[in-house]
């Protein structure tokens, strides 16, 4: 699972930076999980 996340998240992040990916809860959680951020931290960032 973790190896899956580490391969998918960079692609999601780069696609997002290039404006190709809509921000979904799943994408946010995936990115947050890889970065070691909690959902509470994400809410604070908004």
PELIN-V210471 format. One record per backbone hydrogen bond with DSSP energy under -0.5 kcal/mol. CO is the residue of the C=O (numbers start at 1). NH is the residue of the N-H. If there is no record, write none. Layout:
# PELIN-V210471
co:nh
CO:NH
CO:NH
This chain:
# PELIN-V210471
co:nh
1:5
2:6
3:7
4:7
4:8
5:9
7:11
8:12
9:13
10:14
11:15
12:16
13:17
14:18
15:20
15:21
16:19
22:24
24:28
25:29
26:30
27:31
28:32
29:33
30:34
31:35
32:36
32:37
33:36
38:42
39:43
40:44
41:45
42:46
